[in-house]
Amino acid sequence: MSLALPFQTAKQLAAAVRKKKVGCLELLDLYLKRVETHNPQLNAIIATDIEGARKRAKAADRAVKDGKKLGPLHGVPMTIKESYDVAGFPTTWGHPAFKDKIVTKNSAVAQRMIDAGVTLFGKTNVPLNLADWQSYNEVYGSTSNPWDLSRTPGGSSGGSGAALAAGLTAIEAGSDIGGSIRNPASYNGVWGHKPTWGVVSTRGHALNGRIAQADISVCGPLARGAQDLEIAMDVMAGPDDIDGRGWTLTLPRSKKKKLRDFKVGVILTDRNAEVDHSVQAEIQKLADFLGKQKVKVSDTARPAIDTAEMNDVYVRLLRATTSGRQTDAEFQAAQRDAAALPDDDMSYFAQMQRGNSLSHRTWTQLNEKRHQMRLAWDAFFEEYDLMIAPVAQTAAFPHDQQGLRHLRAIVVNNRKVPVVDQIFWAGYASITLLPATAAPIGESDDGLPIGVQIIGPQYGDYSTIAFAKLLEKEYRAFQPPPAYA
């Protein structure tokens, strides 16, 4: 059954534009009307340029009429995560200090999507510093999940996931260092792709003009279908202008056409981050389905990695990466905390403060451990094509914006655990720079989306997306939240 126009994929919408079944301005106005109707309760889209977007849509209509060569996303309305520079908008990352500082140049990702034909009309909400699985800040307020307004849409690309699921936009770009693409994709029932580190330029995705690419952090697409992820990666991926003088990117295309062509490992939970039975059950259902499709499935195959050590290395390198944002006072406090904590304290707070005050000598030691794990993963992928794992411990949890993040809790299997535990599942792919595609696979008993992450070998981005495309076709397609269909 064909979905209503606002819920179709970007590929379907671009095809309709090319075939003149819908006009670019008509399509934009359709989404703008839905934003007017539904966004006040969601607060997913927090800034728009309607006048400019309508001018660009009219120009896009003229290009169609004149028979000009059209980009793969010509006329497709798009919003983008607030953390990307877009000319004419501020880039705040939720900081009030930057709310009036207007950017004059597009980020690399925004420009490449515009060059591919999108009608970029707004920005979507984020948490402060992109550092939460909720999306709220002092500048733009709080975003809710379209499946249940009392719950988070995830973060940090939470506005992106909510806007896609509710049919307020056609395609999105997010970023991911701690699950920030995969988590909102899972919580909202859409698709997201965390690329291999370094294959998508992060130029213009930074606060206050920073240009160096951060360790672990990547930019990538979110969409209502896996095919859109592939199209967006075709557009986004590649070096910036400087690196492009010396190298080109050639990601291998997947040659596998059927599910049974794949060999996959499946992991349901881990002692370091126990997964709720509701999530485990949906992943097990998927594994059982794959087995019936003659996919070689193993529930024991794992890379030769100590997952506790993996998580420790990940959290410390992640916090080291973001430590440059600290004030001198915050850095000194982290140094004091790290010195005072016993060596066997492996709490998130302890790991965080060690990472926040990491010496370069220790960084190089942890980096060596990371690359040993990277080789272990590569050895795993010599026998298996993919690893299927949880995105997070639970489906979307209730809004909880009180106090420090690491002191908050979520309920997993009827007991409270620190919300920060679930960063483990983000690190499962991130610390070793691997690509991971998040795809919806089911719902919890209370009707909340549950996703899975499909992890592939380094530079195997199109393999994880190819598998997601097959799952979308044969297992579960996009389903709109009932209140927005």
N, C-alpha and C positions, 0 to 999 in steps of 0.2 A: 504494500500500500504506500503510495506516494505521500510524503509529508507536505503540510502546508508550506507555502513559499518561504515564510520567515525561518523555517527550520530546515530548509534544504542545505546541502553542503555548498561551499564556495565553488566547487567545480560545477555543480548543477546550475548555480546562479550565473556563473560566467558563460556556460553553454546557452542558457536562456537569453542572455544579452546578445551573444553572437548571432543567434537564430532570430533575433528581434521579437522574441516572445514577451519580453519585458524591457522597458527602457531603464537606463542607468539612473535617471532622476526619479522615475517611478519607484525603482527598487530602494533608493535611498530614502525617499519619503515614507515608504512602507515601514522601514526600520525606525525612522525618526518618530513616526506616530506611535509605534510600540514603545519606544523610549519614553515618550510623553505619558503614555498610559501606565507603564509598569515600573519604570525606573525609580519613581519616588519612594516606593516601598522597598526596593532592593538596594538603591544607591550603589549600583555597580559602575555606571558611567558617571564620572565626576567632573568632566570638562568637555565642551563641544565647540566646534566651529561650524555652525549650521550654514551660515551665509557662504563661507568659503567652500564648504563641501558641496552645496547645491550648484555653485558656479563650476566646480570641477566635474560634477555629474552631468551638467549640461554640455560641457566640452567633450566628455566621454560619449555622450549621445551623438554629437556631431561627428566624432571619429567613426562611429558605427555607420552612420548614414553615408559618410563619404567613402566608405569601403577601405579605410586605412588598416594597416596591420595592427592587430590587437594583442595585448599581453595576455598571459594565461589567467589573470584575475581581473580582466577589464570590466569595470563597472561594479565590482563587488564591494559593498560597504564594509568598512573595517574600523574597529577601535584597537587601541594599543595600550599596553600596560603603562601606567603613569611614569615609571622610571626611565622610559625612553625619551630622548630629546626629540621633540617635534616643533618645528619652527612656528612661532606664534603662541605657544603654550609655555607655562613654567614647568620645570622638572623639580619636584620637591622631595620625593621619597618620603612624604608625610611630614616634612619639617616646615613649620610655619615661617622660618627665616627665609625660605626660598619661594614663598607663594607668589611674590610679585616680580620675580626675576624671570623675564621672558627669554626663551631660547630663540636663537636666530638661525640655527642650522639643524637639519634633520640628522638623526642617528643613522648609521649604516643600514640597519634592519628596516627602519621606517622608509628610508629612501628607496631601498631595493623593492619593497612591497609596493610603493607608489609607482615605481618604474614598471612593475608588473601589471599595473592597471587599477589597483584598489582605489576606492574613494574613502580616504581616511577622514573620519568625521569626529573623533573624540578619543578620550583617554579613560582608562579604567582604574579602579581603586587598588591601593596597596596598604600594607602595614608600615609603620615607622621603620625606616632603614631596611625595608623588605625582610624584616626579621621576626615573622610570626606565621602561624598557620591560621590566623585570623587576619582580616583586612580592615583595619580601622586606624585613624590618625586624627590629629587635632585640626588639620587643614580641611579634610573632606568628610570626616565622620566615618560611620561604620557601614559595612556592606553585609547583606544577609544572603542566605542560601535560598534559591528559588524553589527547592524541594521542601523547605521548612524554614520559615523566616526566623525562627528562634535559634537557628544554628548557623555556624560559620560556613562561608563558601570556600574556606581554605585560604592559604596564602603561600607565597606572597602575591601570586598572580590571581588573587581571589576575585577581583572585579572582572578579570578576563573570563574565568570559568563561569561565573554567574551570568554575565551578559550573553555568552554563547548559549548556555543551557536555556535561558529564558527567551531566546530568539530576539535579542536586541541588537545583535551584530552578526556578521557572517564569518569572520575569521579573526584571529587574535595572535599577538606575539607576546610571550612572557619571558621570564628568565628563571634560572634554577641553580641554586648552590646547596640548598637543603630541602629539596623536594618541591620547590616553588612553582614548577609547571605540573609535575605529576600529582601533587597533593590536590590542588583545585580541580584538576581533570577528574580525579577519582571522586571527590566530594560532590561534583556537579553532574556527573554522568556524561562527560565529554572526553575527547582524545587530547593528548598532549605528548610532545616529544622533547626529551632532554638530549640534545646532540652530544656526540663525542666532543670532549673539551677541545676548543681551538678551531673547530671547523666553521663556526659562524662568528663573524667579526662582532665584537662587543663595543666598537667605537660609538660613542654617543649614548651608551647605556651606563651612565655613571653620574655621581652627584658632584655638582660644582666644578665641572670641567675636567675631571680626572680622565686620563686616557689609557693608562696601563691596564692590560687584561689581568683580572684577578685569578688566582689559583682556584680551581674547582668550578667557578662560576661560568655559566653558559647562557646564551640566548637561544630561544627556539619557539616553535609555533604551538598554538592550541586551536582546536577545530571541532566541528560536529561530525567529522568523518576522517578515517585514516588516510584516504586518498588526498585530502586537503593537506595533511601533514607532509606528504611526499611532494606535492606541488610547492608548498611553502619552503621546504628544504631546498628544492631546486632553485628557488629564488634567493633565499637568505644566505646559503652556504657559500663560502669562498673567502679569500683574503681581503684585507682592506687595501687601499690604494698603494701603500708603501710595500707591504708584503707581496702584493700582486705583481710587483716588478720582478720578483725572483721565483715565485712558485705558484702553481695552480693546484686546485683541489680536484681529485677524481675519486669520489666515493664509489666503491663497487656496488653494482646493482644486483639485487637478489635474483638468482636464476630459478628459485623454487616457486612453483605455480600452485601447489596443493599443500594442504596441511600435512599430509602424510610424508611429504618430502623433508619435514623437519624432525630433528632430534632435540628434545627439550628436557631440561631438569626442572623440577617443581619443588619449591620450598613454601611451606605453610606458616611457619613460625620459627622463632629463635629464642633461646634462653635469655638473650640480652634485651629482647623487646617482644614479649609475648603478644600474639595477635588474637584479637577477639574471635570467638568461635563463629560468629556470623560472617566474618571475612574469610576465615579458613574454610568454611563450608562452601562459599561461592568459588573459591580457587580450586577446591577439591572437585566440585561439580565440573568445572572447566577441564581439569586433568582427566576426569572420567570420560568426558566427551571426546577429548583428544585421543584417548586410548581407543575408543570405539571407531575413531576415524583412521586408525592404524598409524597414528603418530607414535614414534618411540619416545615413551615418557618414563623418566626415572624420578622417584621421590627420595633417592639417596645420593645421586650424583652432585658433588659439590667441588668447587675449587679448593685446593689445599691451603686454606686460610683459617687462622684462629679469629673467629668473628668478634671476640671481645677485644683483641688487639686491633682489629680493623676499625672498630667503633672508636676506640681511644685515639688512634692515629687520625681518623676522620675529624672528630670533634676538635682536636687540638689544631690541626691544619686549617680547618674551617674558621675557627676563632682567630687564628693568626692572620688569616687572609683579611678578615674584617676589622682587625685591631687598629688599623691605620685611622679609623674614624674616631678613636678614643681621644678625649682630652688628656692633657698631661696628668691631671688629677685622677682620672679613671685608670690610666695606665699604671700609675704609682700604687693605686689601691689593688689592682690585679697582681702586681709584683708582691705586695705585702701578703695578700691572700694565698698566693701560690707558695710562698716561703713558709707560711704557717701551717699549711695543710699537710697531714701525714701522707707518705708516699702511697699507702694502700687505700687512700680515699679515692674511689673511682666514681663518685657522684658527678652529675652533669656540672654542677657549680665548680667542682674542683677541676675537672677537665677544661671547662670554659676559662677559668682564671689562669690556668697554666698556658692555655693557648693564647689568651689575651696578652700575656707577658713573655711569650716564647723568645728565647735567644735564637740568633741565626744558626748557631752551632747545633742546637736541638732541632731546629727546623730541617737541617740537612740530614740529620739522623732519621727523623720521621719520614722524610721524603724518600730515603733509601728503603725503609720498610714498605712504603707505599708502592714503590716500583718493583719490589720483590712480590708483592701481592698482585700487581699488574701482570707479571709473568705467570703467576699461578692461575689467574683467570685465563690467560691466553692458552695455557696448557689444557684447561677445562674445555675451551672452545675448539680444541683440536678434535674432540670426540663429540661434543654437543654443540648445536647451533645457537641455542638460546637458553636463558634461565628465566623462569616465571616465578615472580615473588610478590608479596604484598607491597602496596604503595605506602600504606600506613597501618596502624594497629586497629583502627576502627573506621566506621563511616563518619560523616560530619558530626562534630560534637557541638553541644550548646554554647552559645556566646559566653565567654568568661574573660572579661577585660580588666579584672581587678588584680592589683599587685604585680609583682615581677613574674615574668613568663615562666622561669624555671621553678617557681613555687606553686604553679597551678597544676591541677590534676585532671585526668580524664578517667572514665570508667572502662576497664577492660576485663571481661569475664567476671563482672559483678564486684570488682575491687578497684579502688582508686590507685592509679599509678601516675608518676610525673608525666605531664604532657610532652616534655622534651625527650622522653624515651623513644618516641617514634622517629626521631631524626636518624635512628639506626637504619631504617629502611630506605631513607634517602641516600645515606652513605654507602649502601650496599653496591650501588653502581657508581656513585659520584666520586668516591675517593680514588678509584682507579681509572677515572676519566672516561668511563664507558657510556655508550648510548643506551637510553631506556625509553620505551614508548609506553605511556599509560593508556589503557583502554577499558571502557566500562564492560563489566561482565555480569552484573546482577544487582539485586537490591537486598537491603536488610529487612527484617520482619516489620519494621516500621516505615518501610517504603523509601529508604535513603539509598542513593547509588553507591555501589561498591566497584572499585576498579582494580586492575592488576597491572604490575609493571613487567614489561618484556625487555629483558636485558640482553644485549648482544655484545660481540667482540668489538674492540676498538676499531672505529671506522665502519662498523657494520650497521650504520644508521638505517639504510634501506632494507636490511634484513628484518630488523625489529618492526619497521613500518609495514613491510610486506606481510608479516605474520598477523599484525593488527588488522590489515585490510581483509585477510581471509577470515579472521574472527568476526569482523563486522558483517561480512557477507553470510557466514555460515552459523554464527553463534548468537550474536546480539548486535543489533543496529541501534542507532540513536533513538532515544525515547524522550520526548519533551516532558518537563515537569507538568503535572496535570493542571495546575492553576494557570498555566501560561499557554497551553496548547490552543 
